[in-house]
């Protein structure tokens, strides 16, 4: 008779620090696993406290509470139901570890600690965790299981060691965040891995938003031949049973599992942005969001994302025209609101600006008008939005894109003022692409309507902040396709100035954009968080000094 192993993958959406809530999710998954007669329910990395916990795990009380809950979860498995595979912090001999636990028969049967602690880009686990020792397989119910944690399976040393020691199946708990093309990278990496080791790999990943990070879930399993046999959906909590059977030669084969279809790159970006907004607002207890709707594409896209994330009844758009606001912008904003179906109010900022000018007149007397007066408009709008937020509880959603944030074309304490930035990691050219895509697509399961939700004129008209008459963004910046190409090279790739000059860009433009990029670092340090989408976001990914005189002078 062949052996059978029924493994239930549970990609859950924890809340960092909500230990009771997270344990309730784990127990809920175990209950569902029991209904399908699962032998083992597999949860996610650090699932008891949520990932990434950052310096929260340096708080002794939190780790103490987490360790107690692990012990309590172990006791729950004495009922004869499924075993549990969970992640949590653990202190042993005065050292703090990122650990995985196999719980069964009312006790902790095994604990393994993460060996490869990521310490790059958004990760800094070496700051808080000690390095584990190379793990051995766990013999459980007649099967040798390898239990590496997340980063441990991206490099061959740990998995190969487990295979060499007799592991028959690898099960990995993960907290792997979304970024562009990550799904392809995972599958390319682990397909090669499965073919090399010739044993099954079960990859269970967290889902949900945590501050700037979004975890896409998209858990999967490969068989010993490198064939994908299980695929859970992306960007939603999901649970799925895979039935594995062992043949007479000892090899394990998946006999029954779900194969979901993953979204393409554009839909993945959209869903990541929506999930990031939804979880930031909901996990932090806001009733909804309020944002300034200017009639431009950035605010239109931010409003659409917010409606898809929260529903129109929780999104409040406010138009705040000045004497420079065109009738075209007012019309585009109103058409967008009508399509989205959310609340809309208009507050004329002209009296506010006049009052500010009157207050400053004695000191500004004899001075030429410049960007100071333009920025007063942006800051007046911020004051009004924050007043609405304070009075009614809605979080202010900012609308600046990555191109503007890169070169400092955003007003500190003005349009940068708010709790979260929907477009923080989206370049302007990507804003256009996403707007066109959303007008042609309405992803299933979101709260927004289908059809044209952003008027075509809002997308096609020349971008402008409308802080003075006849102002256009390209009056002072290169066209966005050129600007974004430069910025992507300088930010995402850390490219040398010489490589941009070799593309034919003018020396003056390249030098100026590089200078503006460095100069705006102080603004970005004071910007609200926003969803990470690309390979290098402004925030956890890119930590440049504010005081910085370096410029790349190579030509």
PyMOL commands that set and color helices and strands:
alter all, ss='L'
color gray80, all
select helices_A, chain A and resi 19-35+54-58+60-79+125-127+150-153+156-164+182-197+265-283+297-310+312-314+327-340+350-364+371-392+402-407+428-440+456-460+473-475+480-492+497-502+507-519+521-525
alter helices_A, ss='H'
color red, helices_A
select strands_A, chain A and resi 4-11+40-42+83-92+95-104+107-113+138-140+143-146+169-174+200-205+207-210+213-216+220-222+228-231+238-246+252-256+289-292+315-319+343-346+395-398+420-421+529-530
alter strands_A, ss='S'
color yellow, strands_A
deselect
rebuild
show_as cartoon
